[in-house]
Amino acid sequence: MSASITLIGSFSSEYLNQFTAWLEKRGLEGSLRMLTNDGEKTSVAEFLLTEHRVDSAQLRAELLILANQTGIDHIYQSSRIDIRAPGVAVFDMDSTLIKAEVMDELAVEAGIGEQISAVTASAMRGEIDFVESFVQRLALLKGLSSDVMDSVYQRIQPMDGISTLMTVLHHYGWHTAILSGGFTYFADRVKDDYGMSEVHANVLEIQDNALTGKHLGEIVDGERKKHLLTNIVNTQSVPWEQTIACGDGANDLLMLNHAALGVALHAKPLVREKAPCPMNNHGLDGILYLLGMTSSEIRQLVA
């Protein structure tokens, strides 16, 4: 299908004209379609490109500059996924499906919140190795009562748009999975809350009702996420053209660049630069606009 550029944010008809001129200067032509209606909180416009002889990497870089200058997402896709055909969609959990980093929340319970959150942020920005930081942070939680985990989950807020996105994906028969560098206790509950298909995350070792500061099994890092995505796609026997990955951290980049649609949601600057489709101005349901759906179509399915 045609390549496209999707604008998400607050913009006027004048800006759409300016952007059309910006495209024309680069030898690109496209037809404009509004995916949202007047009066909606966030506007979404889609340009379907009719002339598509471009350097995709260069165009993405230029669109990211525009996004940073205007505060409007400018998201390029070289092709379009068919939402109405079955596919596989995989998601990071922390700061993607939920509005929290679980390790940081557990650290608050242990009284070392600031100490661990600083390391978490550095790891998500790609400044330090994820696996090394994971082991170090987890060791600091040794002795924390496992009884706190339920209350931690209860106070964590879901990411905006999660229910809408999952409802629509499952309506069309998509297989949805959580690939998380967090913990199974929390990921399993997110899966159950939203009817998702499967979970791959880290297992906390618990002895005598307390965390040991260790994990069980292989750590789910960036390489592992990419490997798991490949396995799920093969198991489900869907074409790679029907794959979505969504995450926010540096440890998500491999899977974001491996899937047909890789969405960096509210991501760190390094991830925005290296991910195919950085999106800041919408919740998870913004992915549905990248699949070409209109707000009216979305509302009909979730009503």
Secondary structure by P-SEA (a helix, b strand, c coil): cccbbbbbccccaaaaaaaaaaaaaacbbbbbbbcccccccbbbbbbbccccccaaaaaaaaaaaaaaaccccccccccccccccbbbbbbbcccccccccaaaaaaaaacaaaaaaaaaaaaaaccccaaaaaaaaaaaaccccccaaaaaaaacccccaaaaaaaaaaaabbbbbbbccccaaaaaaaaaaccccccbbbbbbbcccccccccccccccaaaaaaaaaaaaaaaccccccbbbbbccccaaaaaaaccccccccccaaaaacccccccccccccccccccccaaaaaaaac
